[in-house]
């Protein structure tokens, strides 16, 4: 498994809870569980939102990098 896939598999574990998560919370969670494959948190914070968009994670707010699992229903977040 590549380092990127390990990072994304860890994010999938977090996002499976069905709640919305801000990118800062995602990074904090990753760092408590062995970290991510990026050189710095800043580079991860910059790159991960685009990957989450590409992989189908839903943006839950009109502003900021808030995400939810693709299978999470909008009503469940209210």
C-alpha positions in Angstrom: 0.0 0.0 0.0 1.3 3.4 -0.9 1.7 6.2 1.7 -1.1 8.1 -0.1 -3.4 5.1 0.1 -2.6 4.7 3.8 -3.5 8.3 4.4 -6.8 8.0 2.5 -7.7 4.7 4.2 -7.2 6.4 7.6 -9.4 9.3 6.5 -12.1 6.8 5.4 -12.0 5.3 8.9 -12.7 8.7 10.4 -15.3 9.7 7.8 -17.3 6.5 8.2 -18.8 7.9 11.4 -21.2 9.9 9.2 -20.4 13.3 10.8 -19.0 16.4 9.1 -15.4 17.1 9.7 -13.3 20.2 9.1 -9.9 19.7 7.5 -8.2 20.8 10.7 -10.1 18.1 12.6 -9.1 15.5 10.0 -5.4 16.5 10.3 -5.6 16.4 14.1 -7.1 13.0 14.0 -4.5 11.7 11.5 -1.7 13.1 13.7 -2.9 11.2 16.7 -2.9 7.9 14.7 0.5 7.9 13.1 0.3 11.0 10.8 0.0 11.4 7.1 2.4 11.1 4.2 2.8 14.8 3.6 6.0 16.6 4.7 4.1 19.1 6.8 0.5 19.7 8.1 0.4 22.8 6.0 1.0 20.9 2.8 -1.6 18.3 3.8 -4.1 21.0 4.6 -3.5 22.4 1.2 -3.6 19.2 -0.8 -6.2 17.0 0.9 -9.4 19.0 0.2 -8.8 18.6 -3.6 -8.3 14.8 -3.1 -11.4 14.6 -0.9 -13.4 16.4 -3.6 -12.0 14.1 -6.3 -12.8 11.0 -4.3 -16.5 12.0 -3.8 -16.5 13.3 -0.3 -19.2 15.9 0.1 -18.6 19.4 1.1 -21.2 20.1 3.7 -21.0 23.9 3.9 -20.9 26.7 1.3 -17.7 28.0 2.9 -14.5 26.4 4.3 -13.2 22.8 4.0 -16.0 20.9 5.7 -16.5 17.3 4.5 -18.7 14.3 5.0 -18.7 10.8 3.8 -20.4 10.5 0.3 -23.1 8.2 1.8 -24.0 10.6 4.6 -27.4 12.0 4.0 -27.7 15.8 4.2 -30.6 15.5 6.8 -28.3 13.6 9.1 -26.0 16.6 9.4 -28.6 19.0 10.4 
